Amino acid sequence: MKDKCQFLLVRLLGAVRWLLKTTGLLPWVKRIYYRPDDGQACVRNTGLRYYLRTLIEQANYASVTEVHDLPPIYNYWSGKYLAPLVREFGFNSIEDFFLNEIVRVLGAVPRQPARLLSIGCGNCDFEVELACRLRDRGYGEFIIECMDINATMLARGAALAAQRGVAEYLVAAQADFNLWAPPEAGCYQVIIANQSLHHVVNLEGLFDGIHRALASDGRFVLSDMIGRNGHMRWPEALEIIDTFWQQLPMSYRVNRRLNITQQSYTNFDNSRLSFEGVRAQDILPLLLERFHFLRFIPFANVIDVFIDRDIGPNFDPARQWDTDFIDRVARADQAALETGRVKPAHLMASLSVAFVEPPQYPGNLSPGFCVRHPEYEPNG
């Protein structure tokens, strides 16, 4: 009965969201809730407010079939600046990174059976692709447990897995990662998290559970956002953003998500209504406390503002002025990261529960160097 009532509430909230979107009122609601804040997100994972936000989160994503859709200008930036960075680590795409790390654990000769867990899998499109690649490499006995709170998205994942012919390798596990506990110690060879940790309130509990659940030679492989809570920007990043913002024609300052023109950049807090970036700034410090980094690839901060969903669609990679502008921002962003003036807002990483080898990272951007403490004073 409880599950049925929750399902109906999610459907009701989804209908309300659809009505607001259809009538053009949704951007107005978002403007109220995404207004600037102090970046101190609510971190409780109990109570009525948490339950309501959980329902809203499920309703928001229930109709989302493409979770990681980004504007064309993002592809321009990533192809020119992110791709060369990741190639230094021996891979060409995010799928390659996860696959390479999984194969490091399972071995060139398949060690069977293998048990993997994906945390916050959503529509399971990423997991289906991994399953296809593992199967094509000759791994015949493995299971990827796909954990997500959203039953609608898990159902889409099951349908996609059947369509791609890998249904036997995926198992749906509906659960709230804020309350999850491993079934037993050392039961997973690999645990992955692709753009899900920045939705987690109980990071300490989840990371402790992952640490317990990993085999002694296992890996925790992730890609996520580690900037300020709510995907806000710290003051030192805002200084650089404001400088470039003032160079933009007014037509480029239209926020497509909120349907408003921003005379100056507004530091919206995306965690006020949902769990978007709710404890993003705590991810890296807590990982450092509990795990050993094997590979650590941090990147991007300031550039996010100009290539993401808000104003990114205003840029056209075919226009010379647009790409020249993005190039200037990208170079300034990278320089600020290397000097420590700003800290990265993204990472890809592979971690273990025990020391295996010294960590690999680009230049001087070690995991410790990249932590942005709240009391941090920029030195660049």
Sequence and secondary structure as in RCSB ss.txt:
>XXXX:A:sequence
MKDKCQFLLVRLLGAVRWLLKTTGLLPWVKRIYYRPDDGQACVRNTGLRYYLRTLIEQANYASVTEVHDLPPIYN
YWSGKYLAPLVREFGFNSIEDFFLNEIVRVLGAVPRQPARLLSIGCGNCDFEVELACRLRDRGYGEFIIECMDIN
ATMLARGAALAAQRGVAEYLVAAQADFNLWAPPEAGCYQVIIANQSLHHVVNLEGLFDGIHRALASDGRFVLSDM
IGRNGHMRWPEALEIIDTFWQQLPMSYRVNRRLNITQQSYTNFDNSRLSFEGVRAQDILPLLLERFHFLRFIPFA
NVIDVFIDRDIGPNFDPARQWDTDFIDRVARADQAALETGRVKPAHLMASLSVAFVEPPQYPGNLSPGFCVRHPE
YEPNG
>XXXX:A:secstr
 HHHHHHHHHHHHHHHHHHHHHTT HHHHHHHHTSB  S      SHHHHHHHHHHHHHHHHT S TT   HHHH
HHIIIIIHHHHHTTT SSHHHHHHHHHHHHHTTTT SSEEEEEES TT HHHHHHHHHHHHTT  SEEEEEEES 
HHHHHHHHHHHHHHT GGGEEEEE  TTT   SSTT EEEEEEES GGG S HHHHHHHHHHHEEEEEEEEEEEE
 SSGGG   HHHHHHHHHHHTTS GGGGEETTTTEE SS   B TTTTS TTTTHHHHHHHHHHH EEEEEEEE 
STTHHHHSTTTGGG  TTSHHHHHHHHHHHHHHHHHHHHTSS  SEEEEEEESS  S  B STT  TTTT   TT
     
